[in-house]
């Protein structure tokens, strides 16, 4: 059974449609990654991961580090993506693009398999497209939630 090594919760405000994850020494900002995420919710190029949020309100994000691939029940998740991220410093940056950044320390530097799971995305997307949405109305919706799990890639 996989052991969870660490976890941290964040409240992330999407800017320019989402947020990004990358190593502390990375020169992230590939526009093709953000463009790909718009159709797949999450996309990556091995050096950065972009998450395209459906709404403009802050989202709940949990980052988890695991010893090996965790068993996961996808029943309550709207979707998930499996990606890869090289993190040579072990310092993961969570970037709200032009708003703010946070950091999460991975157990060690290396290449990680990354599972992005999300819920509330479609509900928020429909709410925005079906009627004008105010900040109060958006808060009343369940909101978007993401859990992003990291474990060392087998090479």
C-alpha positions in Angstrom: 0.0 0.0 0.0 1.3 3.4 -0.9 2.3 5.8 1.9 1.4 9.5 1.8 4.5 11.5 2.7 3.0 14.9 2.9 0.0 17.0 1.9 -0.9 20.7 1.9 -4.1 22.6 1.1 -4.2 25.8 -0.9 -6.8 28.3 -1.9 -5.8 29.3 -5.4 -7.2 32.2 -7.5 -7.0 31.4 -11.2 -5.5 34.2 -13.3 -5.7 34.3 -17.0 -7.9 31.2 -16.8 -5.9 29.0 -14.5 -2.8 28.3 -12.5 0.6 26.6 -13.2 2.9 24.1 -11.4 6.7 24.0 -12.1 10.1 23.6 -10.4 11.5 26.5 -8.5 14.4 26.8 -11.0 12.2 26.4 -14.1 11.6 29.0 -16.7 7.9 28.2 -17.1 5.5 30.0 -19.3 5.0 27.9 -22.5 1.8 29.2 -24.0 1.2 25.9 -25.8 0.8 24.2 -22.4 -1.9 26.6 -21.2 -3.6 26.4 -24.6 -3.7 22.5 -24.4 -5.1 22.7 -20.8 -8.1 24.7 -22.0 -9.5 21.7 -23.8 -8.2 19.0 -21.4 -8.4 20.8 -18.0 -4.7 19.9 -17.3 -1.7 19.7 -19.6 2.0 19.5 -19.3 5.3 19.4 -21.2 7.4 17.6 -18.6 8.7 20.9 -17.2 5.4 22.6 -16.3 1.8 21.8 -15.8 -1.1 24.2 -16.6 -4.5 23.8 -15.0 -7.4 25.6 -16.9 -10.1 26.5 -14.4 -13.7 26.9 -15.5 -14.4 29.9 -13.4 -12.8 33.0 -12.0 -13.3 32.3 -8.3 -10.7 30.8 -6.0 -10.5 27.0 -6.1 -9.6 24.4 -3.5 -6.3 22.7 -4.2 -4.6 19.9 -2.3 -1.1 18.8 -3.2 -0.1 15.3 -2.0 3.3 13.6 -2.2 3.4 9.8 -2.2 6.0 7.2 -1.9 4.5 5.2 -4.8 1.4 5.5 -7.0 -1.6 5.7 -4.6 -4.8 3.7 -5.1 -7.4 6.2 -5.9 -11.2 5.9 -6.1 -12.3 8.1 -9.0 -16.0 7.8 -8.2 -16.4 11.3 -6.9 -14.1 12.9 -9.4 -15.4 14.5 -12.6 -12.1 13.7 -14.4 -8.4 13.1 -14.0 -5.2 13.4 -16.0 -1.9 11.6 -15.7 1.2 13.8 -16.5 4.9 14.0 -15.7 7.0 16.8 -14.2 10.7 17.2 -13.8 11.5 18.9 -10.5 15.3 19.1 -10.1 15.2 21.2 -7.0 12.3 19.5 -5.3 10.6 22.8 -4.8 7.2 22.9 -6.5 5.9 26.4 -7.4 2.1 26.9 -7.6 1.7 30.0 -9.6 -1.5 32.1 -9.9 0.3 33.6 -12.9 0.3 37.4 -12.2 -1.4 37.3 -8.8 0.8 35.3 -6.4 2.8 32.1 -5.9 3.1 29.4 -3.2 5.5 26.6 -2.8 5.3 22.9 -1.8 8.4 21.0 -0.9 8.5 17.6 -2.6 10.3 14.8 -0.7 13.3 15.0 -3.0 14.4 16.3 -6.4 13.5 14.2 -9.4 11.0 13.3 -12.1 7.5 12.8 -10.8 4.3 11.2 -12.2 1.5 13.6 -11.5 -2.2 12.8 -11.2 -4.6 15.8 -11.5 -8.1 15.0 -10.3 -10.9 17.6 -10.5 -14.5 18.1 -9.6 -17.0 21.0 -10.0 -15.4 22.0 -13.3 -18.3 21.3 -15.6 -20.8 22.7 -13.1 -18.9 26.0 -13.0 -18.4 26.1 -16.8 -22.2 25.6 -17.4 -23.1 28.3 -14.8 -20.8 30.8 -16.5 -22.1 30.0 -20.0 -25.8 29.8 -19.1 -26.4 33.1 -17.3 -24.5 36.1 -16.1 -22.7 35.0 -12.9 -21.9 37.3 -10.0 -19.3 36.7 -7.3 -22.2 35.9 -4.9 -23.7 33.4 -7.3 -20.3 31.8 -7.9 -19.7 31.4 -4.2 -23.1 29.6 -3.9 -22.0 27.0 -6.4 -20.0 24.0 -5.1 -16.9 25.4 -6.7 -14.0 23.7 -8.3 -11.7 21.3 -6.4 -8.4 19.8 -7.4 -6.2 17.1 -5.8 -2.8 16.8 -7.4 -0.8 13.7 -6.4 3.0 13.4 -7.0 5.0 10.2 -6.8 8.5 9.3 -8.2 8.4 8.2 -11.8 10.0 4.8 -12.5 12.8 5.4 -15.0 
